[in-house]
Amino acid sequence: MEFKYSAYIPSTDSFVKVGQLTTKDYIELVKYITNADPLALIEAYDDVISQLTNNIDVKSLTRVDKFFILLTIRAICVGPVSYTHLR
């Protein structure tokens, strides 16, 4: 059984089912963020959205749609606590 939850897509006023973010994918995103390469990070975000959603054409999503999906993934799979203050 796979854990699924809904993420809102504002441009279509609909919801999409999203799968759980794996630790491997999370660590990969952290590496892209740490490297400060915005183009690679955007591509990694698109890949994560594509992997975790079914039947969604990532290219048809607006920036706001992607933000809502990624924010939902963060809230459900990672949690509300940010550890950036530990640096």
PEUR-V379053 format. One record per helix or strand of 3 or more residues. SS is the DSSP state (alpha for helix, beta for strand). FROM is the first residue (numbers start at 1). TO is the last residue. Records with the same first field share a line. If there is no record, write none. Layout:
# PEUR-V379053
SS->FROM-TO, FROM-TO
This chain:
# PEUR-V379053
beta->4-9, 14-19
alpha->23-35, 38-52, 58-60, 63-78, 84-86
